[in-house]
Amino acid sequence: MDWHKKKNVIAAAIEYDNKKDAAPKVTAKGRGSIAEKIIKLAMEHNIPIKEDPALVQILSRLDIDEQIPVEIYKAIAEILAFVYSINEQYRERQTK
């Protein structure tokens, strides 16, 4: 990922706990150096990162702790599937 080479970097983080949240919510967002810090923290904590410029534009308009609108559930579902896939691959490597 060449995010550090791009100008006007935008990042958003989402969280979903199906036991306490009705829908995923935005937990962090930012542009420029803030976005770079969000990405760096995600990388340091092995949090999967998915590049989706159109989606991050939408997420960056939401407030922190705001639930994801129904209109973008499909895109969020794709991200969650991506994250679950990465997590499964990680678990498989740990058991070998």
C-alpha distance (Angstrom), angle and dihedral (degrees) to the residues before:
residue distance angle dihedral
M1 . . .
D2 3.79 . .
W3 3.81 97.7 .
H4 3.80 91.0 131.9
K5 3.82 90.3 61.4
K6 3.79 93.9 53.5
K7 3.76 125.5 93.2
N8 3.78 118.4 -133.2
V9 3.80 95.4 22.6
I10 3.80 112.5 -165.5
A11 3.80 124.0 -167.6
A12 3.77 136.7 177.0
A13 3.77 130.6 -177.1
I14 3.77 125.2 -151.4
E15 3.78 132.3 -165.5
Y16 3.76 131.3 -164.8
D17 3.77 128.0 -174.1
N18 3.79 107.5 175.4
K19 3.80 90.2 -161.6
K20 3.80 94.5 62.1
D21 3.82 108.6 12.8
A22 3.79 127.6 72.4
A23 3.81 89.2 -155.3
P24 3.80 139.9 -2.0
K25 3.80 114.2 -77.4
V26 3.79 137.6 -156.7
T27 3.80 110.9 -103.7
A28 3.81 100.3 173.1
K29 3.77 138.4 7.7
G30 3.75 138.4 168.4
R31 3.77 151.0 139.3
G32 3.78 132.2 -122.4
S33 3.79 114.3 -8.2
I34 3.81 92.7 3.1
A35 3.81 90.0 54.4
E36 3.79 89.9 48.3
K37 3.82 89.9 52.7
I38 3.81 91.2 49.8
I39 3.81 90.5 51.5
K40 3.80 93.0 44.5
L41 3.82 91.9 51.0
A42 3.78 90.9 48.6
M43 3.79 90.5 51.5
E44 3.83 92.7 46.9
H45 3.81 90.4 52.6
N46 3.82 95.3 42.6
I47 3.78 92.1 -115.4
P48 3.81 110.1 160.2
I49 3.81 114.6 -109.2
K50 3.78 122.4 -153.5
E51 3.79 121.8 -170.8
D52 3.79 112.6 -139.4
P53 3.82 111.6 149.3
A54 3.81 95.3 -172.1
L55 3.80 93.4 49.9
V56 3.80 95.0 45.7
Q57 3.81 88.5 53.7
I58 3.81 89.2 57.0
L59 3.81 94.5 42.9
S60 3.80 92.1 49.1
R61 3.82 89.3 61.4
L62 3.81 92.1 58.6
D63 3.80 123.8 87.3
I64 3.80 122.4 -111.2
D65 3.84 109.4 -86.8
E66 3.81 90.0 16.5
Q67 3.78 113.8 137.9
I68 3.78 118.1 -117.8
P69 3.82 111.8 -98.1
V70 3.79 117.7 -112.0
E71 3.82 89.6 -117.2
I72 3.81 91.9 71.5
Y73 3.82 99.8 39.0
K74 3.81 91.0 109.7
A75 3.82 92.0 57.4
I76 3.80 91.2 45.5
A77 3.81 90.3 48.6
E78 3.81 88.4 55.9
I79 3.80 90.5 51.8
L80 3.80 92.1 48.3
A81 3.81 89.8 49.9
F82 3.82 88.2 51.3
V83 3.83 91.2 50.3
Y84 3.81 93.3 46.6
S85 3.81 89.3 50.1
I86 3.81 91.6 51.4
N87 3.81 90.9 47.0
E88 3.81 91.3 50.4
Q89 3.80 91.4 50.4
Y90 3.81 89.2 50.1
R91 3.81 92.2 50.3
E92 3.80 91.1 49.0
R93 3.82 91.2 52.6
Q94 3.82 90.5 49.3
T95 3.80 93.1 54.9
K96 3.81 94.9 50.5
